[in-house]
Amino acid sequence: MLMAPAATTSSSTSIFYMLGFIVILFALMYFFTIRPQRKKQQEAQKMLQALQKGDKVITNAGIYGQIENIYEDSFLLRTDSGSTIRVAKWAVVGKQQDEPAAHV
């Protein structure tokens, strides 16, 4: 009869250790994967909202252009060749960096 309570105590403490391990595992997963991804998405959203006509941008397909018009879900870009293309807002990955003058 004295053995039964001891078995229950070790069984319940092992469950608490397992639950604690799972909580720690989820916390680590949140801080190392989910939180940085959300932060990156928020920064990208802020960048897209801050874009204006005349800004030079690059798309995820590697197309460089200058914003001619802004629509609800897309941009109208003018490329260096003078043509205009319409691209989805999510396709714009950033503003172009000013290129230094070419050395001759």
C-alpha positions as CSV (number, residue, x, y, z in Angstrom):
1,M,0.0,0.0,0.0
2,L,2.9,2.4,0.6
3,M,4.1,1.9,-3.0
4,A,1.0,3.3,-4.7
5,P,1.3,6.9,-3.6
6,A,5.0,7.0,-4.6
7,A,4.2,5.8,-8.1
8,T,1.5,8.4,-8.5
9,T,3.8,11.2,-7.4
10,S,6.6,10.3,-9.8
11,S,4.1,9.9,-12.6
12,S,2.6,13.4,-12.0
13,T,6.0,15.0,-11.7
14,S,7.1,13.5,-15.0
15,I,3.9,14.9,-16.6
16,F,4.7,18.4,-15.2
17,Y,8.3,18.2,-16.6
18,M,7.0,17.1,-20.0
19,L,4.5,20.0,-20.0
20,G,7.2,22.4,-18.9
21,F,9.4,21.2,-21.7
22,I,6.6,21.6,-24.3
23,V,6.0,25.2,-23.1
24,I,9.7,26.0,-23.3
25,L,9.8,24.5,-26.8
26,F,6.9,26.6,-28.0
27,A,8.4,29.8,-26.4
28,L,11.7,29.2,-28.2
29,M,9.9,28.5,-31.5
30,Y,8.0,31.7,-31.1
31,F,11.0,33.9,-30.3
32,F,13.3,32.4,-33.0
33,T,10.8,31.9,-35.9
34,I,7.4,33.5,-35.6
35,R,8.3,36.8,-34.0
36,P,11.1,37.7,-36.5
37,Q,8.9,36.7,-39.5
38,R,6.1,39.0,-38.2
39,K,8.5,41.8,-37.7
40,K,9.9,41.4,-41.2
41,Q,6.3,41.4,-42.6
42,Q,5.5,44.6,-40.7
43,E,8.6,46.4,-42.0
44,A,7.8,45.3,-45.6
45,Q,4.2,46.6,-45.2
46,K,5.5,50.0,-43.8
47,M,7.9,50.3,-46.8
48,L,5.1,49.6,-49.3
49,Q,2.8,52.2,-47.6
50,A,5.6,54.8,-47.6
51,L,6.2,54.5,-51.4
52,Q,5.2,57.5,-53.5
53,K,5.1,58.6,-57.1
54,G,8.6,59.0,-58.4
55,D,10.3,56.5,-56.1
56,K,12.6,54.1,-57.8
57,V,11.9,50.5,-56.8
58,I,12.9,46.9,-57.6
59,T,10.5,43.9,-57.9
60,N,11.1,40.4,-56.8
61,A,11.6,39.5,-60.5
62,G,14.5,41.9,-60.7
63,I,12.7,44.6,-62.6
64,Y,13.8,48.1,-61.9
65,G,11.4,51.0,-62.4
66,Q,10.1,54.3,-61.2
67,I,6.6,54.5,-59.8
68,E,4.3,56.4,-62.2
69,N,0.9,55.7,-60.5
70,I,-0.3,53.9,-57.4
71,Y,-3.4,51.8,-57.3
72,E,-5.1,50.0,-54.5
73,D,-3.3,46.7,-55.1
74,S,-0.6,47.5,-57.7
75,F,1.9,50.0,-59.0
76,L,2.4,51.4,-62.5
77,L,6.2,51.4,-63.2
78,R,8.2,53.1,-65.9
79,T,11.3,51.2,-66.8
80,D,14.5,52.6,-68.2
81,S,13.5,51.7,-71.8
82,G,10.4,54.0,-71.4
83,S,7.8,51.3,-71.3
84,T,5.3,51.1,-68.4
85,I,4.3,47.9,-66.6
86,R,1.8,47.2,-63.9
87,V,3.0,45.1,-61.0
88,A,1.3,43.9,-57.8
89,K,2.3,45.7,-54.7
90,W,3.5,42.4,-53.0
91,A,6.0,42.0,-55.9
92,V,7.9,45.2,-54.9
93,V,10.7,44.2,-52.6
94,G,12.4,47.5,-52.0
95,K,13.6,50.9,-53.1
96,Q,16.5,51.2,-55.4
97,Q,19.8,52.4,-53.9
98,D,21.3,55.4,-55.6
99,E,24.0,54.1,-57.9
100,P,27.4,55.8,-57.6
101,A,28.8,57.5,-60.7
102,A,30.5,55.2,-63.1
103,H,34.3,55.4,-63.2
104,V,35.8,55.8,-66.6
